[in-house]
Structures are given as C-alpha cells and as structure tokens.
C-alpha cells in the first residue's frame, strides 16, 4: 500500500464516520445532538482503531497535532471511542433520566384523588331507634355500602363511580355517638351505622334516635362505648 493510499484511508477512517453522523443526524435531531456526536466519536474510534491495528493506518496524535501509527494510534483511537461513550452517557443522564425523574416527582406531587359521587337516603325511610335494642340496629360494618343497603335501612348513603380509593373505616358498628354541630352549637345523640373514607375525607352515616338519618365527617363525632344520660 503506497503512502498516499495510506494517507487517504487514514483520513477517511478518521473523519468519514463522524461527518456522516453529523450531517445525517446531528443536524436533523438538534435536541439529541450531543448523543449523535457521541455516536460519531464512537464510530471514528472503532474505524481508526481497526485501521491502525490491522492495516497500518495513521491517526492524528494527541491534541490533533502530528500523526501517529501502531500502538500509539490504537491508544488514541480508544481515547476517541471513550470520549464518544462519555458524550452518549451525558446525553442520557442530562436529557433523559434526570427529566424523567423530575417528571415522576412532579406527577406524584400533583396526584389527584377521584371522589365518588354520594347518594343520601331520605328521612322518610327511617323510623325511631329502639334504644333497648340499639346493638341490633341494622348497619354496614367492615365493607362499603351499596344502594341496596340504603334501601333496606342499613346505610344512610352510598358512593357510586370510581370506588378504587374508597374503603370502610374500621370502627365497631353500630355505635353510640354525639354529633357536634359547630354552626348550631348543638350536640345530638345518634347511632352510627356506616363509616367510609376516601384519601381526603372520612364520612359517617348515622340515625337520629327519634327518626331520620344524617351524614357527617368523623371529626364531628364523639364516639361512646355505651349510651349515656343524653340518650333518652
């Protein structure tokens, strides 16, 4: 192989792969330019390494000054290849993995909970509570209420729609409680027959002793173990 042929193939092995990647991909995919530059350096490193090791081609020396051949050229080629790998890694870290992690944290922080729609029973369905047998008051315990439970006076409300984040509140039912109404400054004895919660609110259904029903939050209730003097 003549000197000029070696020079031609040396230059071709050094520049052709990088220029091909640059003109084909680097200009078309500007946001991923660093990645494709890395691919170009890797391709150049591979071709120059093969050319120097097996065909006696030369490569530009360190800092691209002069020319080297043999083992020195192979070392420089491997350095170029390593630089390409580093560029590709920086691209994926800076433009893929870090943004993906930020998006995941942002999505988690903005996660919304779907609250099902509530249907409440009318007062006309409910008679007075027999306080002598209050422990046998029909209720829904340990599960979510259904429309049928409302119709059969075991629950005062049921939630329809997306119930995936809905669960029963694990409190013994039926239970005696005092409902504290802040607006009217009134404390009313009630019998709790249902308790359910979503990620945002804990809702309880109850019966008034004299008839009728109601719905409130768990925070509005003072739960008792047994009925006291207020239950008359």
Buried (B, 14 or more C-beta within 10 A) or exposed (E): EEEEEBEEBBBBBBBBBBEBBBEEBBEEEEEBBBBBBBBBBBBBBBBBBBBBBEEBBBBBBEEEEEBBBEEBBBBBBBEBBEBBBEBBEEBBEEBEEEEEEEEEEEEEEEEEEEBBEEEBBEEEBBEEBEBEEBEEBEBBBEEBBBEEBBEEBBBBBBBEEEBEEBEBBEBEBBBBBBBBEEEEEEEBBBBBBBBBBBEEEBBBBBBBBEEBBBBBEBEBBEBBEEBEEEBE
